[in-house]
Structure formats: C-alpha cells, structure tokens
Amino acid sequence: MRNDAIEPKEADINETAEKILALNPVVVVLTGGDPLFSPHILTAIRSLSGRVGITVDTSGYTLSDEHISLFKDHCVSVRISIDSQVPRLNDSQRPVSSRYPRFVEQGHSLAAAVDSLCRCLDAGLSVTVQTVATKRTANGLVSLGDILYRLGVHSWRIFKVAPSQATFTGYKQLVGTHTDDGRPYKGKRAKGPYEHAFARVLQARSAQWKNQMAVQVTYADSPNSVLLVSPDGRFVTESNTGRGKVLLDKVRPKMPKLSAIRSVVDMAGHAARYLNLTTPSDRQ
C-alpha cells in the first residue's frame, strides 16, 4: 500500500481476507511499505481477528495510542524493524522517506523505532524486533542484542540481506561477499561475515541472555519462499533470482489453487524462513 492510487476499498479487503483464510494460514502478516500508513488497517485487522494469528510489520514512525489499543483488542503481534544500535547505520538501511517530511524532521529512524518498541512493550503487546544483517551491521549484532535484551525484548528475528538479480550490484555491496575493490573473499571469509556473526549471536543467547530471548537467524536465500497478497488481491511470490513479483496462479490470480501455490513456492524454503528450521551449524 505505497500510494493512494492502489489502496483497496473496504469490500475488497474483506473479500481478500476470506480468500486468504480459505488457505488455512497460521499467521497473516500485514506488511508494506508500512501498514500503519494505510487508512484501512482497522478494516484489515477486524476482517481477520479471531480467525488467524495477525502480525503487523512497522517502522514505528506513525505508531499511535489508537494503534496500540487496536492491537491489544485484537491480539495483534507487532514486528518492529531495527538494523543497528548505531543511528547512522540504522538510518542508512532504514531511511525515512522524503515523502514524509515531518517524520524526517523528527530525527533518526532509530529513535522512532526504539520509542515505538518501548511503548509496545509497556502496553504488554507481543513484540518481535526484526533485523536485516548486512556487512555494515553484522559485527554489531551482539551489541544490538544486549540492548534489546535489557529493554525486555523476548523475540528477535535476524535476516541475512536477500540477493536480488535486479539489484545485484547493490546486494554485493551490502552482503559483503566481495571486497571493496570487487574481488571475492577467499578462505574463511568466502561466505562473508554471517556464519561467524550469527554463531556469536546464538552463543550470546545462551551465555549472556540466558535463553530468555528467542533468536531466529534466517538466511533468506531460497528463491520464491514467500507468499504475498498485493493490494489488488492477487496472490504472488517474490523471487530473489528474478525481477518483480510472480503470480502464483495465472488462471486464478485472486484465488489460487493449492496445487498452483505448491508448484511455484519453495515450500521447504518457506518453512525454513518462518519456522527457524536452520541454524548456522546446520550449514557448515
């Protein structure tokens, strides 16, 4: 829901919700962009409430007391994006869009995210912090985890930045598989910093955080491992080896058959991405 032109109507949202529920999902994630910018978030949540788990992804810029009350009333889990405890690094990966100048004026994206995190925790909401690890932030993950633990976060989800054929030059710069002059890493650093960085996080979970914070590390490198529903109601996946969205069922784009979904979506990759079936030790 990135602009008003593609915002669905209330009837469309309710219809799409019924089609999603027909697939018997465990959880439906409202994501975007940031769904808190949408004027229809109340309709979307009410259409799903009590019938499936609901999670909202947000940057926290526009989190209001009304949102918090809505989430409490409908048992909504909140995922807040924080990539680094260093403001300039977090800003570089989570820049405030120039489309929202008043949020730019309020300061760093990190400040908004931490403020929203604390308000959600104080309200007793189920909260997860999600982090995209890049070469700029991977070595600071344990330090970020220490802060989250002290704030009272009990759930932390860490993604390796996903590759994309469409933006592979930018991906190489973020993932750290190549040196600054373009040559590939060799030897122990052949896979970039993630194997060692993630291992340190899991060690800290046991040694420093006493297993009181659930930590999921996800490599996000399986193509077509997500199932998305666009604002116009089409069911799609997003390949990290191709360009753009891929329809799950070209014949029935807004009500795909399960067989069509299974033929396009990497179901094993989907499970690994969302159920934490892999750890760094599994990949060595």
ChimeraX attribute file (.defattr): number of C-alpha atoms within 10 A of each C-alpha:
attribute: neighborCount
match mode: 1-to-1
recipient: residues
	/A:1	20
	/A:2	13
	/A:3	9
	/A:4	9
	/A:5	7
	/A:6	11
	/A:7	16
	/A:8	18
	/A:9	12
	/A:10	14
	/A:11	10
	/A:12	14
	/A:13	21
	/A:14	18
	/A:15	13
	/A:16	24
	/A:17	19
	/A:18	13
	/A:19	16
	/A:20	19
	/A:21	16
	/A:22	10
	/A:23	12
	/A:24	10
	/A:25	11
	/A:26	10
	/A:27	13
	/A:28	17
	/A:29	17
	/A:30	20
	/A:31	16
	/A:32	16
	/A:33	14
	/A:34	17
	/A:35	20
	/A:36	23
	/A:37	16
	/A:38	17
	/A:39	12
	/A:40	16
	/A:41	17
	/A:42	14
	/A:43	15
	/A:44	20
	/A:45	23
	/A:46	15
	/A:47	19
	/A:48	19
	/A:49	15
	/A:50	11
	/A:51	13
	/A:52	14
	/A:53	16
	/A:54	21
	/A:55	21
	/A:56	21
	/A:57	21
	/A:58	24
	/A:59	23
	/A:60	23
	/A:61	21
	/A:62	16
	/A:63	19
	/A:64	13
	/A:65	12
	/A:66	9
	/A:67	15
	/A:68	18
	/A:69	13
	/A:70	16
	/A:71	22
	/A:72	16
	/A:73	11
	/A:74	15
	/A:75	17
	/A:76	20
	/A:77	19
	/A:78	24
	/A:79	24
	/A:80	22
	/A:81	23
	/A:82	26
	/A:83	28
	/A:84	26
	/A:85	19
	/A:86	13
	/A:87	15
	/A:88	14
	/A:89	15
	/A:90	22
	/A:91	18
	/A:92	13
	/A:93	18
	/A:94	19
	/A:95	14
	/A:96	21
	/A:97	10
	/A:98	9
	/A:99	8
	/A:100	10
	/A:101	10
	/A:102	10
	/A:103	16
	/A:104	15
	/A:105	9
	/A:106	12
	/A:107	13
	/A:108	17
	/A:109	25
	/A:110	26
	/A:111	18
	/A:112	18
	/A:113	22
	/A:114	20
	/A:115	13
	/A:116	21
	/A:117	28
	/A:118	15
	/A:119	16
	/A:120	22
	/A:121	17
	/A:122	10
	/A:123	14
	/A:124	11
	/A:125	18
	/A:126	18
	/A:127	22
	/A:128	23
	/A:129	24
	/A:130	21
	/A:131	24
	/A:132	21
	/A:133	28
	/A:134	23
	/A:135	19
	/A:136	18
	/A:137	22
	/A:138	26
	/A:139	19
	/A:140	17
	/A:141	20
	/A:142	19
	/A:143	15
	/A:144	19
	/A:145	23
	/A:146	16
	/A:147	13
	/A:148	21
	/A:149	19
	/A:150	10
	/A:151	13
	/A:152	15
	/A:153	21
	/A:154	19
	/A:155	18
	/A:156	20
	/A:157	18
	/A:158	22
	/A:159	20
	/A:160	20
	/A:161	20
	/A:162	21
	/A:163	22
	/A:164	20
	/A:165	14
	/A:166	13
	/A:167	13
	/A:168	14
	/A:169	11
	/A:170	12
	/A:171	17
	/A:172	20
	/A:173	16
	/A:174	20
	/A:175	22
	/A:176	21
	/A:177	21
	/A:178	18
	/A:179	13
	/A:180	10
	/A:181	6
	/A:182	10
	/A:183	9
	/A:184	15
	/A:185	14
	/A:186	12
	/A:187	6
	/A:188	10
	/A:189	15
	/A:190	12
	/A:191	16
	/A:192	20
	/A:193	20
	/A:194	24
	/A:195	18
	/A:196	15
	/A:197	20
	/A:198	27
	/A:199	15
	/A:200	14
	/A:201	26
	/A:202	20
	/A:203	15
	/A:204	17
	/A:205	20
	/A:206	12
	/A:207	10
	/A:208	15
	/A:209	19
	/A:210	11
	/A:211	14
	/A:212	14
	/A:213	18
	/A:214	14
	/A:215	21
	/A:216	22
	/A:217	27
	/A:218	24
	/A:219	23
	/A:220	21
	/A:221	18
	/A:222	20
	/A:223	20
	/A:224	22
	/A:225	23
	/A:226	19
	/A:227	18
	/A:228	20
	/A:229	19
	/A:230	16
	/A:231	17
	/A:232	15
	/A:233	19
	/A:234	20
	/A:235	25
	/A:236	25
	/A:237	23
	/A:238	20
	/A:239	22
	/A:240	21
	/A:241	17
	/A:242	15
	/A:243	12
	/A:244	14
	/A:245	15
	/A:246	19
	/A:247	22
	/A:248	27
	/A:249	20
	/A:250	14
	/A:251	11
	/A:252	13
	/A:253	15
	/A:254	21
	/A:255	19
	/A:256	20
	/A:257	14
	/A:258	11
	/A:259	10
	/A:260	15
	/A:261	18
	/A:262	11
	/A:263	11
	/A:264	19
	/A:265	22
	/A:266	18
	/A:267	17
	/A:268	11
	/A:269	19
	/A:270	18
	/A:271	14
	/A:272	19
	/A:273	21
	/A:274	15
	/A:275	11
	/A:276	15
	/A:277	14
	/A:278	15
	/A:279	17
	/A:280	16
	/A:281	9
	/A:282	7
	/A:283	7
	/A:284	6
